Amino acid sequence: MTTSDADVLIIGAGSAGLSAALMLARSRRRVIVLDGGAPRNAVAAHMHGVLGRDGWSPLDLVATGRDEVARYGAIIESQRTVSAARDGELFVVGLADGRTLTARRLLFAGGLRDELPSIPGLAEHWGRGAAHCPYCDGWEVRDRRIAVLASGPASLHQVQLVRQLSAEVTYLTEGTELPEPDLAALVARDIAVETRRVASVVTTDGVLSGLRLHDGAELPVEAIFVRPRAIPADELLHDLGAASEAGPDDHAWITVDATGRTSIPGVWAAGNIVSPFATVPVSAAAGSTAGAAINADLVDDEIRSALERNRA
Ligand SMILES: Cc1cc2nc3c(=O)[nH]c(=O)nc-3n(C[C@H](O)[C@H](O)[C@H](O)COP(=O)(O)OP(=O)(O)OC[C@H]3O[C@@H](n4cnc5c(N)ncnc54)[C@H](O)[C@@H]3O)c2cc1C
């Protein structure tokens, strides 16, 4: 068998990549995890909806995960991956520091970047007063005055989820007239509708306290839910030629099977890089599944090689 630096190179040490690394390292695979050090939820002080770790800091979760994975011999490097190509039986991955590493299998778990609506003042509240996921951050603002910014059909669903948490919800249409059935569904659940555009976020003592509308009026709210544009870290998968299909945010999302296998033999992807709505536990489950599938795939290779050796 051709020698390589690792059996499996994992790109991304978030909940998906580290869960895969745990499965693989415990299966005595030689694992190297490369990480750019920017987990998507790093801006949030606490994470929620994560059984057994509800309220933990996201950074504590990945730090704990790194320790657990390292205990089984996996190597974790703070290093961005900048290229990936096949070379015979192996993959060659280029790192930001100019080195290259080879591996028998690749798992891409680089997550995604959130591109926020360009409202002045919004970014400084991201992960606190401004959020996107009612399951992650909704309970913390229950019964408060909450606004939901329209940014596509999914926003109508988002505002109805938020209404479950508070009776004082305003839907910001950003100047768009809603079709009658959509408007009726909002009015029926006592959701206020504001058609004036948002000019900026109002901050009082560092806390989000309202929204300045384009005519100068202020809408007092304590939280705003938005739907950022998702930009997955999938450039290298596209470079490798992995199949994709049109999905949310007009992006060509890499397609995977139930185990995270892409159309490229030997290449898997898991977590937000392929599933924009996956939360921490969902991403961890996808990584864990991919890790086990990669190990099984390597075992299949090893059976084939052993049979060939015996025949020879
Ligand atoms: C504000 C906010 C709050 C959230 N709150 C919650 C919550 O309360 N509960 C919950 O369950 N979910 C929450 N989420 C969702 C959560 O962030 C994601 O589900 C989770 O981070 C996805 O894990 P992942 O492993 O796919 O990606 P990530 O956690 O984003 O990890 C990906 C890693 O890959 C690295 N990377 C990317 N490209 C490269 C490259 N080329 N080379 C090397 N490394 C690379 C990145 O630097 C990063 O460290 C929240 C998200 C946001 C934005």
The ligand as a Tripos MOL2 file, in Angstrom:
@<TRIPOS>MOLECULE
LIG
   53    58     1     0     0
SMALL
NO_CHARGES

@<TRIPOS>ATOM
      1 C1        -24.5140   33.1080   16.1070 C.3       1 LIG1
      2 C2        -24.7180   31.6040   16.0490 C.ar      1 LIG1
      3 C3        -25.1940   30.9430   17.1630 C.ar      1 LIG1
      4 C4        -25.3970   29.5590   17.1040 C.ar      1 LIG1
      5 N1        -25.8920   28.9460   18.2110 N.ar      1 LIG1
      6 C5        -26.0800   27.6200   18.1970 C.ar      1 LIG1
      7 C6        -26.6330   26.9680   19.3460 C.ar      1 LIG1
      8 O1        -26.9390   27.6180   20.3610 O.2       1 LIG1
      9 N2        -26.8310   25.6200   19.2750 N.ar      1 LIG1
     10 C7        -26.5150   24.9000   18.1700 C.ar      1 LIG1
     11 O2        -26.6960   23.6790   18.1820 O.2       1 LIG1
     12 N3        -26.0200   25.5040   17.0530 N.ar      1 LIG1
     13 C8        -25.7860   26.8390   17.0490 C.ar      1 LIG1
     14 N4        -25.2760   27.4520   15.9360 N.ar      1 LIG1
     15 C9        -24.9400   26.6400   14.7590 C.3       1 LIG1
     16 C10       -23.5100   26.0680   14.8980 C.3       1 LIG1
     17 O3        -22.5930   27.1340   14.8380 O.3       1 LIG1
     18 C11       -23.2340   25.0590   13.7910 C.3       1 LIG1
     19 O4        -24.2300   24.0590   13.8150 O.3       1 LIG1
     20 C12       -21.8950   24.3570   13.9560 C.3       1 LIG1
     21 O5        -20.8600   25.2970   14.1880 O.3       1 LIG1
     22 C13       -21.5750   23.5390   12.7020 C.3       1 LIG1
     23 O6        -20.4100   22.7750   12.9490 O.3       1 LIG1
     24 P1        -19.3590   22.4690   11.7970 P.3       1 LIG1
     25 O7        -18.3730   21.5370   12.4130 O.co2     1 LIG1
     26 O8        -20.0520   22.0490   10.5670 O.co2     1 LIG1
     27 O9        -18.6580   23.8750   11.4500 O.3       1 LIG1
     28 P2        -17.8610   24.8940   12.3710 P.3       1 LIG1
     29 O10       -18.2220   24.7460   13.8000 O.co2     1 LIG1
     30 O11       -18.0570   26.2390   11.7610 O.co2     1 LIG1
     31 O12       -16.3480   24.4580   12.2040 O.3       1 LIG1
     32 C14       -15.6960   24.5390   10.9760 C.3       1 LIG1
     33 C15       -14.1980   24.7400   11.2080 C.3       1 LIG1
     34 O13       -13.5220   24.5390    9.9460 O.3       1 LIG1
     35 C16       -12.5350   25.5340    9.8110 C.3       1 LIG1
     36 N5        -12.2140   25.7050    8.3770 N.ar      1 LIG1
     37 C17       -12.9800   26.2260    7.3860 C.ar      1 LIG1
     38 N6        -12.3160   26.1950    6.2200 N.ar      1 LIG1
     39 C18       -11.0880   25.6400    6.4680 C.ar      1 LIG1
     40 C19        -9.9350   25.3610    5.6740 C.ar      1 LIG1
     41 N7         -9.8990   25.6150    4.3700 N.pl3     1 LIG1
     42 N8         -8.8650   24.8080    6.2850 N.ar      1 LIG1
     43 C20        -8.8760   24.5200    7.6140 C.ar      1 LIG1
     44 N9         -9.9440   24.7680    8.4050 N.ar      1 LIG1
     45 C21       -11.0260   25.3330    7.8420 C.ar      1 LIG1
     46 C22       -13.1530   26.7760   10.4470 C.3       1 LIG1
     47 O14       -12.1310   27.7040   10.7990 O.3       1 LIG1
     48 C23       -13.8610   26.1610   11.6670 C.3       1 LIG1
     49 O15       -13.0140   26.1180   12.7910 O.3       1 LIG1
     50 C24       -25.0920   28.8350   15.9350 C.ar      1 LIG1
     51 C25       -24.5980   29.5220   14.8170 C.ar      1 LIG1
     52 C26       -24.4200   30.8860   14.8650 C.ar      1 LIG1
     53 C27       -23.9050   31.6160   13.6530 C.3       1 LIG1
@<TRIPOS>BOND
     1     1     2 1
     2     2     3 ar
     3     2    52 ar
     4     3     4 ar
     5     4     5 ar
     6     4    50 ar
     7     5     6 ar
     8     6     7 ar
     9     6    13 1
    10     7     8 2
    11     7     9 ar
    12     9    10 ar
    13    10    11 2
    14    10    12 ar
    15    12    13 ar
    16    13    14 ar
    17    14    15 1
    18    14    50 ar
    19    15    16 1
    20    16    17 1
    21    16    18 1
    22    18    19 1
    23    18    20 1
    24    20    21 1
    25    20    22 1
    26    22    23 1
    27    23    24 1
    28    24    25 2
    29    24    26 1
    30    24    27 1
    31    27    28 1
    32    28    29 2
    33    28    30 1
    34    28    31 1
    35    31    32 1
    36    32    33 1
    37    33    34 1
    38    33    48 1
    39    34    35 1
    40    35    36 1
    41    35    46 1
    42    36    37 ar
    43    36    45 ar
    44    37    38 ar
    45    38    39 ar
    46    39    40 ar
    47    39    45 ar
    48    40    41 1
    49    40    42 ar
    50    42    43 ar
    51    43    44 ar
    52    44    45 ar
    53    46    47 1
    54    46    48 1
    55    48    49 1
    56    50    51 ar
    57    51    52 ar
    58    52    53 1
@<TRIPOS>SUBSTRUCTURE
     1 LIG1         1 GROUP 0 **** ****
